[in-house]
Amino acid sequence: HVKRSDDGAMTTNTHQTATDAERGQVNTTAAEIYDAFFVPALFGQFPEHVLDHAGVARGSRVLDVGCGTGVLARAAQRRVGPNGAVAAVDPNDGMLAVGRRTEPTVDWRSGVAESLPFQDRSFDHTVSEFAAMFFTDREVALREMARVTASGGTVTIVTWSGLDRTPGYRAMIDVIADELGAAAADALRAPFALGDTEDVRNLVAPLDADARIDEIGGTARFASIADWVHTDVRGWTLADLVDDDEEAALVGRAERELVRFVAADGSVRFPSPAIVGTAVIGP
């Protein structure tokens, strides 16, 4: 995306796009769209499976790291019941604002995975769903997650399976790269940076050599191509970088080139699996 500065020179937003993509940062409006559209389309199908994988039960103390708008934290709060406790950490104020409004009983905190604002052994289960790819230092973040987890508890990491397993996004990224440029494509490619089971195993193995690694089947569902494009553009790091005309052009291009993902009723559906790794924390 290119803009003209006040002195008439052409400048690009490439550096800012890369930074936002790497950190998974969005503005408040994007966080609202993320929660309203991405959660039912993608994220809402995973929390119960992830909580099972982590071993979360009634009465558990749970921390959600990189919580976003809190789809996992909200599911955890329902599961642990009144005798449990759920805290959630994210560096993004827009995401936290949505979370606080939707589930005030969760302890929402501003913070980063590399320096968690909790004492040692504070939680039975520490979970990070679809955030590890945005950690600044993954090794430090995993050590921090282990630090705040009680002996015998679990640390669980969830990532998206790679683009080779997610054909819809592989095709969408190609269209965005051609229509909007490499920086925009990189913003949408960033969530798939840890897309192999060995990537997840390497993250959690230092905590538990026998960590359990599984792929969970998932399906992306959007009402239409236009809905899919709008969600990707307005609910993610492209939100400040793509104007209405560019979004409309992208919809037209996607409707021509991504028709193979469209059902007879106009809805979109394609595989979108995830990888889950759970480590048991030793004494």
Disulfide bonds with the S-S distance in Angstrom:
none
